[in-house]
Amino acid sequence: MAVPEKDRRAGDEIADPEKEVGELVGKLTEPGELEPAERRRLLGRLAKALSAGAKKAKESGAGRGRWLADVFLNVAPRIPIRDLHTLSEHHHGLTGEQLADDLIRTAQKATMTVGAIGGALAAAQFAAPPLLLSAPAQLVAETIVVAAIEVKLLAELHEVYGVRVHGTGAQRAIAFTAAWAKQRGIDPLAPASVSLALGAATKTALRNRLMRTLGRHLTTFGPFLTGAVAGGALNRMATKKLGEAIREDLRGKLPSGPSRGELPT
């Protein structure tokens, strides 16, 4: 017999896994610091929601890579992207290259924290082998959150460099996701880059990128706290590499080619 909604403990149920995943990723990528305990709690809820979704996908015969890509495409429109004015306000009035530097540092810290928390949880699970049964959902949760943080970074670097991407909120989110999959900036002179963002080649690139990110998080399953150290360090390096690649790409797309410190404000 189903338990009435009012009798369920708040936060314990996953009524709609897809909606829950989107909301949790949105909270985990919002501007500002999250307390470690709160971040850990949200990651745990996300893993639970993803586990429910994965079970449905398995029953329908969907492959893990395809399912993971579909999940992220549903999440992408919920990633909070700030405009240039808001970015400057949130980063102590910084503009131009200094703002880009700070955005990359902030994103590095965020993905490093996700990797470290995941590694710490994995280390605890080694002390209780039965809990390893929950490991796949935990890895997928880390992967989704890190990818969302990096898509957010990519999108906001476009704001800093004045490379405008037109379209609805959902279209822009998908375009930024496609750019993340290819680790490239969006060409503002190619309108088709938005309308064709969900082509077969892009979906394949997204699936492959997500699976590589998932593979990176396998390092969290090391003994004691070595997983936490490795997971955090690898995330930090990957995010820095992405940020530097995107900003170099975007510099080349600026019509006037401003020098350092002369970006749009």
Order of alpha helices (4+ residues) and beta strands (2+ residues): alpha-alpha-alpha-alpha-alpha-alpha-alpha-alpha-alpha-alpha
